Amino acid sequence: MNPEGHVSVCLDAEGRQAPEVSFELPGDVEGLVVGREPQAALRLIPALYSVCGTAQAHAAVTAVEAALGMPVDRTTAAARLLCRVTNEGWQDLGASVPVAMTPPSMAEMRTWLNAGRKGAMVLPGPQSARTPETTVFSRRLDDPLLQSLGGHDMTARLGARLLELAGLPEDMRRLIEDDGYAPAANGGGDGFGYAAIDAARGLLMHAALIENGRIAACRVLPPTRWNFDAAGVAARCLSQLPAGTDGDRLGQARIVINAIDPCVACEVRIN
């Protein structure tokens, strides 16, 4: 089982057709934790992910806390953020005009959770012809320094990554002082809860339902599902690759893919 999923990209040899981008959903991680007590499930989740285990654990813990009606502790959130920074890479991003993303509401997340694996290919919330982007660049768009760079090219995206790194100490200070961003965590008061955290590659969401002291249902929505949707940012960026030899275009495609999401295995080919 591959818990991270797998990305596949096919480029047209002549560069005339739009690239085909698909994301193979991760293995049934949810099936491994449903029926377990929350403590046992939370010990298992980070062990399943080779690259982003810390971020996955953070999202899972926050979702379970929301399901149990536990308030978000900002000091704990700051410690978890620091732990992620020290354990994960902060790679560069590719270029594409961002499509703003509105995080799903609690009702939309509940509907998505209830759909289970049968609705796995459907993203929560309204569907769009251009799937929203969730990257460091998209979440830093309002930063005045980033806006001063202008455009949406590699320079701006690299700038967003640097701004993210430079701002982390201040973000953690504000969390500790109860004056900053905290992970979105919402519970319905009936055992349902979900969490949305800003991981290195984008917004990572977990949803959980607890009944009779055990996890009755849970789902994981990684940033890759949005960014590597057939109409997502990766497809939009890859469609702008310049003409060149197969070797050049394969190299450029890998740079773009690794920039957007270095956490997931990817196959790139030219037909």
SETISE-51852 format. One record per residue (C-alpha): residue in three letters; z, x, y. Coordinates in Angstrom, 2 decimals. Example, Ala and Ser with C-alpha at 12.3 -4.5 7.8 and 13.67 -1.06 7.14 Angstrom:
 rest       Z       X       Y
  ALA    7.80   12.30   -4.50
  SER    7.14   13.67   -1.06
# end
This chain:
 rest       Z       X       Y
  MET    0.00    0.00    0.00
  ASN   -0.90    1.25    3.48
  PRO    1.60   -0.18    5.99
  GLU   -0.32    1.11    9.02
  GLY   -3.65   -0.51    8.14
  HIS   -7.07    1.09    8.44
  VAL   -9.71    1.16   11.17
  SER  -13.44    1.23   10.41
  VAL  -16.13    2.00   12.99
  CYS  -19.89    1.89   12.44
  LEU  -22.23    3.25   15.14
  ASP  -25.92    2.42   15.41
  ALA  -28.01    5.54   14.81
  GLU  -30.23    4.73   17.80
  GLY  -27.39    3.72   20.09
  ARG  -29.05    0.37   20.82
  GLN  -26.69   -1.95   18.95
  ALA  -23.08   -2.64   19.78
  PRO  -20.64   -0.70   17.59
  GLU  -18.97   -2.58   14.75
  VAL  -15.20   -2.22   14.89
  SER  -12.82   -3.72   12.36
  PHE   -9.15   -3.39   11.52
  GLU   -8.01   -3.80    7.94
  LEU   -4.59   -5.40    8.05
  PRO   -1.60   -3.42    6.80
  GLY   -0.20   -4.02    3.35
  ASP    2.24   -6.87    2.82
  VAL    5.26   -5.22    4.43
  GLU    6.70   -8.64    5.12
  GLY    6.74   -9.43    1.41
  LEU    8.98   -6.41    0.80
  VAL   11.71   -7.63    3.15
  VAL   11.66  -11.41    2.80
  GLY   14.69  -12.48    0.79
  ARG   16.75   -9.40    1.68
  GLU   19.82   -9.30    3.85
  PRO   18.91   -8.06    7.36
  GLN   20.80   -4.77    6.98
  ALA   18.91   -3.91    3.79
  ALA   15.56   -4.88    5.31
  LEU   16.17   -2.79    8.43
  ARG   16.94    0.27    6.34
  LEU   13.67   -0.19    4.44
  ILE   11.25   -0.75    7.34
  PRO   11.28    2.74    8.97
  ALA   10.83    4.35    5.55
  LEU    7.52    2.53    5.09
  TYR    5.82    4.02    8.17
  SER    4.86    7.68    8.17
  VAL    4.01    7.94   11.89
  CYS    5.63    5.14   13.89
  GLY    8.73    4.47   11.80
  THR   11.09    4.78   14.76
  ALA    9.18    2.29   16.89
  GLN    8.89   -0.12   13.95
  ALA   12.63    0.12   13.35
  HIS   13.29   -0.51   17.05
  ALA   11.14   -3.66   17.08
  ALA   12.56   -4.93   13.79
  VAL   16.18   -4.45   14.86
  THR   15.56   -6.17   18.20
  ALA   13.81   -9.14   16.52
  VAL   16.66   -9.57   14.02
  GLU   19.21   -9.33   16.83
  ALA   17.32  -12.08   18.67
  ALA   17.21  -14.21   15.52
  LEU   20.98  -13.81   15.15
  GLY   21.56  -14.68   18.81
  MET   22.77  -11.20   19.74
  PRO   22.13  -10.14   23.39
  VAL   20.03   -7.06   24.14
  ASP   22.29   -4.10   24.96
  ARG   20.50   -2.04   27.60
  THR   22.37    1.15   26.79
  THR   21.29    0.82   23.18
  ALA   17.74    0.10   24.33
  ALA   17.75    3.33   26.34
  ALA   18.94    5.33   23.34
  ARG   16.23    3.79   21.16
  LEU   13.60    4.61   23.79
  LEU   14.72    8.25   23.88
  CYS   14.63    8.38   20.08
  ARG   11.02    7.16   20.06
  VAL    9.96    9.69   22.70
  THR   11.35   12.58   20.66
  ASN    9.75   11.42   17.41
  GLU    6.28   10.22   18.44
  GLY    3.22   11.86   20.00
  TRP    1.96   10.72   23.41
  GLN   -1.74   11.31   22.97
  ASP   -4.49   10.76   25.52
  LEU   -6.32    7.49   25.93
  GLY  -10.02    6.73   26.03
  ALA  -11.89    4.95   28.83
  SER  -12.51    1.22   29.26
  VAL  -11.96   -1.37   31.97
  PRO   -8.70   -3.06   30.88
  VAL   -8.47   -6.75   30.07
  ALA   -5.01   -7.93   31.10
  MET   -2.74   -9.12   28.31
  THR   -0.15  -11.86   28.69
  PRO    2.54  -11.43   26.01
  PRO    2.68  -14.45   23.69
  SER    5.35  -17.04   24.37
  MET    8.16  -17.84   21.95
  ALA    6.35  -21.01   20.85
  GLU    3.14  -19.05   20.20
  MET    5.03  -16.42   18.22
  ARG    6.77  -19.12   16.17
  THR    3.41  -20.71   15.34
  TRP    1.99  -17.30   14.42
  LEU    4.97  -16.57   12.16
  ASN    4.65  -19.94   10.45
  ALA    0.96  -19.29    9.76
  GLY    2.00  -16.37    7.55
  ARG   -0.53  -14.11    5.87
  LYS   -3.09  -16.95    5.74
  GLY   -3.39  -16.75    9.52
  ALA   -3.22  -12.97    9.63
  MET   -6.58  -12.48   11.35
  VAL   -5.69  -14.85   14.22
  LEU   -3.82  -13.37   17.16
  PRO   -1.04  -15.45   18.73
  GLY   -1.83  -17.33   21.91
  PRO   -5.18  -18.39   23.38
  GLN   -8.24  -16.74   21.88
  SER  -10.69  -14.93   24.17
  ALA  -14.20  -13.50   23.99
  ARG  -12.70  -10.21   25.24
  THR   -9.50   -9.34   23.44
  PRO   -6.80   -8.06   25.81
  GLU   -5.85   -4.40   25.83
  THR   -2.32   -3.16   25.25
  THR   -2.09    0.56   26.03
  VAL   -0.14    2.87   28.32
  PHE   -2.97    2.56   30.84
  SER   -2.91   -1.24   30.87
  ARG    0.87   -1.42   31.31
  ARG    0.85    1.11   34.18
  LEU   -1.95   -0.47   36.21
  ASP    0.37   -1.53   39.03
  ASP    1.63    2.00   39.65
  PRO    0.56    3.05   43.18
  LEU   -0.14    6.63   42.12
  LEU   -2.37    5.48   39.29
  GLN   -4.17    3.09   41.62
  SER   -4.80    5.94   44.01
  LEU   -6.88    7.70   41.34
  GLY   -9.28    4.75   41.28
  GLY  -11.52    3.68   38.44
  HIS  -10.82    3.33   34.74
  ASP  -12.17    6.61   33.46
  MET  -10.51    9.38   31.47
  THR   -8.87   10.86   34.57
  ALA   -7.08    7.59   35.31
  ARG   -6.03    7.10   31.69
  LEU   -4.70   10.63   31.43
  GLY   -2.87   10.01   34.67
  ALA   -1.27    6.90   33.19
  ARG    0.00    8.92   30.23
  LEU    1.49   11.54   32.55
  LEU    3.09    8.84   34.70
  GLU    4.61    7.32   31.57
  LEU    6.14   10.63   30.57
  ALA    7.36   11.44   34.08
  GLY    8.96    8.01   34.48
  LEU   10.87    7.90   31.19
  PRO   14.10    9.53   32.46
  GLU   14.24    7.06   35.36
  ASP   13.45    4.16   33.01
  MET   16.35    5.14   30.77
  ARG   18.71    5.58   33.73
  ARG   17.89    2.07   34.97
  LEU   18.41    0.64   31.49
  ILE   21.85    2.23   31.27
  GLU   22.72    0.87   34.72
  ASP   21.49   -2.58   33.71
  ASP   18.76   -2.48   36.32
  GLY   15.49   -2.02   34.46
  TYR   13.10   -3.12   31.79
  ALA   14.56   -4.13   28.46
  PRO   12.57   -5.04   25.33
  ALA   11.56   -8.69   25.31
  ALA   13.76  -10.39   22.73
  ASN   13.96  -14.14   22.37
  GLY   15.69  -16.37   19.87
  GLY   15.35  -20.07   19.32
  GLY   18.97  -20.57   18.32
  ASP   17.91  -21.71   14.87
  GLY   17.51  -18.35   13.14
  PHE   14.12  -17.56   14.68
  GLY   13.68  -14.50   16.88
  TYR   11.00  -12.11   18.04
  ALA   10.84   -8.81   19.87
  ALA    8.17   -7.04   21.89
  ILE    8.65   -3.34   22.68
  ASP    6.46   -0.85   24.52
  ALA    5.63    1.69   21.82
  ALA    3.56    4.82   22.48
  ARG    0.29    3.09   21.58
  GLY    0.98   -0.33   23.13
  LEU    3.00   -3.51   22.69
  LEU    4.56   -3.73   19.22
  MET    5.84   -7.18   18.16
  HIS    8.04   -8.32   15.28
  ALA    9.04  -11.90   14.46
  ALA   11.72  -12.96   12.00
  LEU   13.33  -16.09   10.62
  ILE   16.80  -15.86    9.06
  GLU   18.12  -18.63    6.82
  ASN   21.39  -18.61    4.88
  GLY   22.05  -15.00    5.81
  ARG   18.72  -13.70    4.49
  ILE   15.30  -13.06    5.97
  ALA   13.17  -16.08    5.13
  ALA   10.02  -14.94    6.94
  CYS    8.86  -12.04    9.08
  ARG    5.64  -10.66   10.50
  VAL    4.57   -7.48   12.28
  LEU    1.93   -7.45   15.02
  PRO    0.94   -3.85   15.84
  PRO   -0.95   -2.86   19.02
  THR   -3.85   -1.81   16.77
  ARG   -4.53   -5.46   15.94
  TRP   -5.34   -6.10   19.61
  ASN   -6.99   -2.82   20.54
  PHE   -9.22   -2.62   17.44
  ASP  -10.18   -6.24   17.33
  ALA  -13.96   -6.72   17.10
  ALA  -13.86   -7.64   20.80
  GLY  -11.12   -5.19   21.74
  VAL  -10.87   -2.13   23.95
  ALA  -12.06    0.30   21.26
  ALA  -15.31   -1.62   20.76
  ARG  -15.86   -1.84   24.51
  CYS  -15.25    1.87   24.97
  LEU  -17.40    2.91   22.02
  SER  -20.28    0.79   23.29
  GLN  -20.51    3.19   26.26
  LEU  -20.94    6.40   24.27
  PRO  -23.79    8.48   25.72
  ALA  -26.89    9.25   23.72
  GLY  -26.82   12.44   21.68
  THR  -26.98   13.90   18.21
  ASP  -25.14   12.23   15.36
  GLY  -22.63   15.05   15.40
  ASP  -21.98   14.67   19.12
  ARG  -21.56   10.91   18.90
  LEU  -19.26   11.12   15.89
  GLY  -17.11   13.63   17.73
  GLN  -17.01   11.48   20.85
  ALA  -16.15    8.40   18.81
  ARG  -13.24   10.15   17.11
  ILE  -11.90   11.28   20.48
  VAL  -12.00    7.72   21.79
  ILE  -10.39    6.29   18.66
  ASN   -7.64    8.87   18.52
  ALA   -7.02    8.38   22.22
  ILE   -6.52    4.64   21.86
  ASP   -4.52    4.74   18.63
  PRO   -3.77    7.99   16.80
  CYS   -1.34    6.30   14.41
  VAL   -3.83    4.60   12.08
  ALA   -6.28    6.13    9.62
  CYS   -9.88    5.63   10.71
  GLU  -13.33    6.00    9.18
  VAL  -16.29    6.61   11.51
  ARG  -19.88    6.53   10.27
  ILE  -23.39    6.21   11.67
  ASN  -26.00    3.94   10.11
# end
